[in-house]
Amino acid sequence: MNLLFGTRTGVFRGTVEALEEAVRVLDCDRVLRVRRFGPRTYAATRGGLYRSLDAGRSWTRIETPRPEVYSVLEHPVGERLFVGTHPAHLYRSTDAGETWTECEGLQALPSRESWHTPRHRNEAHVRALRAAGEDRLVAGIEVGGIHCSEDGGETWSERREGVHEDVHHVLVVDDQWVASTGDGLYRTDDAGRTWMRLDSGLDRRYFREAFAHDGRLYAAATGGPPNTWDGPRGTDAALFEAADGGTLKPVEYAGGPGEFVLSFTAVDGRVYAGTTAGSILRRDPEGWFGVGSVSSGIASMTAVADPDGEAE
């Protein structure tokens, strides 16, 4: 089994048996998401969209309507391909990326004119894109909130009331969504109509990603956005776990608190994480330990198998 790591300098690939030997397999601009759908793996980057058909060994660039791709989704797998871009637009392809059609309903939302922030050239981007049912799509906007489509992307409804508008990631587990934002971790059990905070009582509120595996929720946070990490307290990160819907509790991990966990995945029953320093961590029964590293922070990661195998 292999792991792919999306970083600021491209995609790295390593086997779970020798992650200290991970090598760069795609030299490209900053990678925002690495995701696998069936036999296809995608890298959404600030320089475009890339696809691999051989478990990340080789990559082909796919032309997209806008060059900065922040999120990617195949749903249904093998039928429709979606990309979310900067500025915040959503496009759909039914021919594997040969041609694209804009999902114009996202642009028609009442809050559209408010989607912007000085940090991102006074614009926004579709940072998170998930399927939450046969025809239900969820889009998270940085900065602009969460929105939902019940018809495969044609029309959209706002689900931003009660959740912070700076959305970095949306985790979908059965009927629950968990939103990682610049000010808190939120959960909804009713498709975003109401939200509750999961980080009450915690002293760090800047979340990048959450992950669920085998009944346990994992998330990490810092006290503020990246422009604060060079201050007196540094990154000052924490890693949290919650079992069976319980309260998030801090856990020790290799590299903490100086390294911030940005991404997670699971393979062969074990959870892995990637940090701002490029460290690869693994959750063992005794705790979180370093098992390798790459030369740049790991913003996204996924498990892939050789073409004749299957990945989690």
C-alpha positions in Angstrom: 0.0 0.0 0.0 1.2 3.5 -0.8 0.5 7.0 0.5 0.5 10.2 -1.5 1.3 13.5 0.1 0.3 16.9 -1.4 2.7 19.7 -0.5 3.7 23.2 -1.5 6.2 21.7 -4.0 4.2 18.8 -5.5 3.1 15.3 -4.7 5.3 12.8 -2.9 4.7 9.0 -2.9 5.9 6.4 -0.4 5.0 2.8 0.6 3.7 2.3 4.2 6.6 0.0 4.8 9.2 2.7 4.0 7.8 6.2 4.3 11.2 7.6 5.1 12.0 6.9 1.4 9.1 8.9 0.0 10.0 10.6 -3.3 8.4 13.4 -5.3 6.4 12.1 -8.3 4.8 15.3 -9.4 6.7 18.6 -9.5 4.0 21.3 -9.5 2.7 24.4 -7.8 1.2 24.3 -4.3 -1.1 21.2 -3.9 -4.4 21.9 -2.0 -6.0 18.4 -2.3 -4.9 14.9 -3.3 -7.9 12.6 -3.7 -8.6 9.1 -5.0 -11.8 8.0 -6.8 -11.8 4.4 -8.0 -8.7 3.9 -10.2 -8.1 7.6 -10.6 -6.2 9.9 -8.3 -6.3 13.7 -8.6 -4.1 16.6 -7.4 -5.8 19.9 -7.2 -3.1 22.6 -7.3 -2.7 26.3 -7.7 -1.2 25.5 -11.1 -4.1 23.3 -12.4 -5.6 19.8 -12.1 -3.6 16.6 -12.5 -4.7 13.0 -12.8 -2.9 9.7 -12.2 -4.1 6.4 -13.5 -1.3 4.3 -12.0 -1.5 5.0 -8.2 0.4 8.2 -8.4 3.5 7.1 -10.3 2.8 9.4 -13.3 0.5 12.4 -13.8 -1.2 14.2 -16.7 -2.5 17.8 -16.5 -6.1 18.3 -17.3 -7.1 21.7 -18.7 -9.7 23.5 -16.5 -11.7 26.7 -17.1 -9.6 28.4 -14.4 -6.0 27.5 -13.5 -6.2 27.6 -9.7 -7.9 24.4 -8.6 -8.6 24.1 -4.9 -10.9 21.1 -4.7 -11.9 18.1 -6.8 -14.7 15.5 -6.7 -15.8 12.6 -8.8 -19.5 11.8 -8.1 -20.9 9.4 -9.1 -17.4 7.8 -9.4 -16.6 7.5 -13.1 -19.5 9.7 -14.3 -19.1 13.3 -13.2 -16.0 15.3 -12.4 -16.2 18.5 -10.4 -13.6 21.1 -9.7 -13.7 24.1 -7.3 -11.5 27.0 -8.2 -10.1 30.4 -7.2 -11.9 32.7 -7.6 -14.9 30.7 -6.2 -16.5 28.9 -9.1 -17.6 25.3 -9.6 -17.3 23.4 -12.8 -18.6 20.0 -13.9 -17.5 17.6 -16.6 -19.2 14.5 -17.9 -16.3 13.5 -20.3 -13.4 13.1 -17.8 -12.3 16.7 -18.1 -12.4 17.1 -21.9 -15.1 19.8 -21.6 -16.5 21.7 -18.7 -19.8 23.4 -17.7 -20.1 25.9 -14.9 -22.5 25.1 -12.0 -24.0 28.6 -12.3 -26.4 28.0 -9.4 -23.5 28.5 -6.9 -23.0 32.0 -8.3 -26.7 32.8 -7.8 -26.6 32.5 -4.0 -27.6 35.6 -2.1 -24.3 35.8 -0.2 -22.1 35.5 -3.3 -21.0 39.2 -3.2 -19.7 38.8 0.3 -17.3 35.9 -0.5 -13.9 37.6 -0.2 -11.0 38.3 2.1 -7.9 40.5 1.8 -5.7 37.5 2.5 -6.8 36.0 -0.9 -6.6 39.0 -3.2 -10.0 40.1 -2.0 -11.5 37.0 -3.5 -12.6 33.5 -2.3 -12.2 29.9 -3.4 -14.1 26.6 -3.2 -11.8 25.0 -0.7 -13.9 21.9 0.2 -16.1 19.8 -2.1 -17.8 16.6 -0.9 -20.6 14.2 -1.8 -23.2 13.6 0.9 -25.6 11.3 -0.8 -26.7 10.3 -4.3 -27.3 13.8 -5.6 -26.3 16.0 -2.6 -23.1 18.0 -2.9 -21.5 20.2 -0.2 -19.2 23.1 -1.0 -17.1 24.9 1.6 -15.9 28.4 0.6 -12.9 30.2 2.0 -14.2 32.8 2.8 -17.9 32.4 2.2 -19.5 29.6 4.3 -21.0 26.2 3.4 -23.6 25.6 0.7 -25.5 22.5 -0.4 -27.0 21.2 -3.7 -29.6 18.5 -3.7 -29.6 18.0 -7.5 -26.0 17.3 -8.4 -24.8 20.9 -8.6 -27.6 22.5 -10.6 -29.2 24.6 -7.8 -27.8 25.5 -4.4 -28.9 26.5 -0.9 -27.0 28.3 1.8 -26.0 26.4 4.9 -23.8 29.1 6.4 -26.0 30.2 9.3 -24.3 29.1 12.6 -20.9 28.1 11.1 -17.9 30.3 10.7 -17.5 31.6 7.1 -13.8 30.8 6.8 -14.2 27.1 5.7 -11.1 25.0 5.2 -12.5 21.4 5.0 -15.7 19.5 5.3 -15.8 15.9 6.5 -18.9 13.8 5.6 -19.5 10.7 7.7 -22.9 9.1 7.1 -25.5 11.9 8.1 -23.0 14.1 9.9 -20.8 16.8 8.5 -17.9 18.3 10.4 -16.5 21.7 9.2 -13.0 22.8 10.0 -12.8 26.6 9.9 -10.6 29.5 10.8 -12.6 29.9 14.0 -13.8 26.6 15.3 -14.8 23.0 14.6 -18.5 22.5 13.8 -20.9 19.6 13.3 -24.3 19.3 11.7 -26.7 16.4 11.8 -29.3 18.0 9.5 -27.5 18.8 6.3 -26.2 22.2 7.6 -29.5 23.7 8.7 -28.2 23.9 12.3 -24.7 23.7 13.6 -23.0 23.0 16.9 -19.5 23.7 18.0 -17.2 20.8 18.9 -14.3 22.9 20.2 -16.0 24.6 23.2 -13.6 24.9 26.0 -10.5 24.6 23.8 -7.9 27.4 23.7 -7.1 26.8 20.0 -9.6 27.5 17.3 -7.9 27.5 13.9 -8.7 24.1 12.3 -7.6 22.9 8.9 -8.9 19.3 8.7 -10.8 16.7 10.6 -10.9 12.9 10.1 -12.9 10.0 11.3 -11.9 6.4 11.5 -13.3 3.4 13.4 -15.6 5.6 15.6 -12.9 8.1 16.5 -12.7 11.8 15.4 -9.3 13.4 14.9 -8.7 17.1 14.5 -5.8 19.6 15.1 -5.8 23.3 15.7 -3.6 26.3 16.4 -4.2 29.6 18.1 -4.4 31.6 14.8 -3.8 31.6 11.0 -0.4 31.1 9.4 0.6 34.8 9.6 0.7 34.4 13.4 2.9 31.3 13.5 6.1 33.3 13.4 5.1 35.2 16.6 6.4 34.6 20.1 4.3 31.4 20.6 5.1 30.0 17.2 2.7 27.5 15.7 1.6 26.4 19.2 -0.5 23.5 17.8 -2.5 20.8 19.4 -3.9 17.5 18.3 -7.3 16.3 19.5 -9.2 13.0 19.5 -12.8 12.2 20.5 -14.1 8.6 20.8 -17.7 7.7 20.0 -19.1 11.2 19.8 -17.4 12.3 23.0 -15.5 15.4 23.9 -12.3 16.4 22.0 -9.3 15.8 24.2 -5.7 16.8 23.5 -3.1 14.0 22.9 0.6 14.1 22.6 2.3 13.6 19.2 5.7 13.6 17.7 6.6 17.2 16.7 4.0 18.9 18.8 3.3 21.7 19.6 5.8 23.2 17.0 4.3 21.2 14.1 0.7 21.6 13.1 -1.2 18.6 11.8 -2.7 19.6 8.5 -4.0 16.3 7.0 -5.1 12.7 7.7 -5.8 9.5 6.0 -6.1 5.8 7.0 -4.7 2.6 5.5 -4.7 -1.0 6.8 -6.6 0.1 9.9 -4.1 2.7 10.9 -4.4 6.5 10.9 -1.7 8.7 9.4 -1.2 12.4 9.6 1.0 15.1 7.9 2.4 18.2 9.5 3.5 21.7 8.5 7.1 20.5 8.7 6.5 17.6 6.4 6.6 15.0 9.1 4.5 11.8 8.5 2.9 10.5 11.7 1.2 7.2 12.5 -1.3 6.5 15.3 -0.2 3.4 17.1 -1.8 1.9 20.2 0.8 3.7 22.3 0.3 7.1 20.6 1.4 9.2 17.6 4.9 8.5 16.3 7.0 9.8 13.4 7.4 7.3 10.5 9.0 9.5 7.8 9.1 12.9 6.3 9.1 14.9 3.0 10.6 18.3 2.3 7.5 20.4 2.5 4.4 20.7 4.6 1.7 18.1 3.9 -1.6 19.8 3.1 -3.4 16.7 1.9 -2.8 13.0 1.8 -4.5 9.8 0.6 -3.9 6.1 0.4 -3.6 4.4 -3.0 -2.9 0.8 -4.1 -1.2 -0.6 -7.1 -3.6 -1.0 -10.0 -4.3 -4.6 -9.2 -5.1 -3.9 -5.5 -7.5 -1.8 -3.5 -7.0 1.1 -1.1 -9.0 2.2 1.9 
